[in-house]
Amino acid sequence: MKRIAPLLFAFINRLMFAFESLLFVAIVGACFWLKNLQQILLLEAGVLGLLALLFWLTARWVNRRSLEVGVVRRGSPQEKEADGVLRLFSLAESLLEMTLYAMLGFFVMSFFMFDGRSGFWLHSGLLAALFVGVWYAGRWLDKLRKQRGYGAYGL
């Protein structure tokens, strides 16, 4: 039990206090508040488009900063700059996670939004295509991190 307790605490902490969870709740609440399907789809396009734009800008920033800073040894004067690059990588990963939570919220709400099967399946297919895009973006970010010397846990 002593090994499971910290993992359970970390899971609950992440689930209860994460910005992604708040985003999920806000999306579900907004979809119940909005009555028109077009408004909900515009909200979905706006939220997912904003998150994609933020990720794209952050990814460009990470790419540029990681090239400028390069690989830094511990104790060197550039170590703070390298920590900043690691924070940018974490920010980009968080944006991808927020996109996944937003997609999950809109997928759950699609059960309530659509009356017919064709609209539901089209919407689900588009979300699946976006999920594949997020997966490839995550792989690209991991590959970039390893190429630039900012691997997992500084390895």
N, C-alpha and C positions, 0 to 999 in steps of 0.2 A: 504494500500500500504506500510505503514511503517513496517508491519510485514513480508511482502513478499520480500521487497528489500534486507534485509540481507541474506535471504535464496537464492535468485536469485544470489546475489553477490558471496556467498560461492560456489554455483553450478558452476558459470562461472569461478571462480578462480580455482576450483578443475579441471574443464574440460580443461582449457586453459594452465595451468602451471604444470600439473601433469606429472610425469615421465611415467605413464601408457599411457597417450595420445601420448607422443613422441614415445613410444614403438609401439603403434598401427600404427602411421604414418610410422615409419621405416619398419615395416613388410609389409605394403601395398606397399610402395615404392620398397622394395627389391623384392617383388613378381612380380611387373611390370618390374623391371630391369632384373631379371632372366628369361630366355626364356625356359629352360628345366624344365619339370614337376618334374623330379627326384631331381634337385637342390632345387626346392621350397620345396619338401617334406623333403629333408635332412635339409634344413634351419628350417622348422617347428619342426622336431624331435629334432634338436639341441637346439633351443630356449626353447621349452617346457621341454626338458630334463634338461637343465641348470637351469631353474626356479624351477623345481621339486627338483633338487639336492640342490639348495640354500635353499628352504623351509625346506627340510628334515634336513639339517645341522643346520639351525636356530631353528627349533623345538626341536632338541636334546639339543641345547644350552639353550633355554628357559626352558626346562624341568629340566635340571641340575641346572641352576641358581636359578630357583624358589624354588627348594628343598633346596638349600644352604641358601638362604636369608630368606625364610619363610615369615610369615605375620609380618609387622612392623607397629608400632604405629607412629602417627605424632609427630615429634619433637625428635624422638630417633636418635641415631648416625647412625643407619643402614638405615635411610630414603633415602639417596642417592643411596644405593645399590638397594633398592626397586624401585626407579625411573628408574634405569638401567634395571631392569627386565621388567618394564612396557614398556620401549622403545623397548626391545627385542620382546615383544608381538606385539607391533605396527609394527615392522619390519616384523615379520612373517605374519601379516595380509596384509601388503603392498605387500609382495611377492605373496600372494594368489590373490590379486587384479590384480597384473601385469600378472599373469597367465591367469586370466579371460580376460583381455584386449588382450593378445596375442592370445588366443583362438578365440576371436571375430574377430580379424584381419584375422586369417587364415580361419575362416568360411566365412567371406565376400569374401575373395579371392578365395574360392572354387567355387563360381559361375563363375569365369572367368577361373579357371584352368582346370576344367574337362569338357570334351565333352559329355561323356555318363552319363547316370543316375546311373549306378551301382557304378562307382567310386565316384561320388558325394555323394551317400547315404552311402557308406562304410566310406568315410572320415567324413561325418557328424555324423555317428553313433559312430565312434571312438572319435570324439570331445565331443559328448554327454556323453560317458563313462568317459572321462577325467573330464568333468564338474561335474559329480556325485562324482568323487574322490576328486575334489577340495571342493565341498560342504561338504563332510564328514570330510575333513581335517579342514575346518573352524569350524565345529561343535566340533571336537575334541579339537581345540585350545580354543574355548569358554568354553568348559567343564573343561579343564585344568586350565584356568584362574580362574574360579569360585571355583574349588576345592582347589587351592593354595591360595585363599584369595585375588586375584587381579581382582575382579569383575569389572563390568562397573562403571567407574568414581570412583574407589577406594572403592566401597561398598562391 
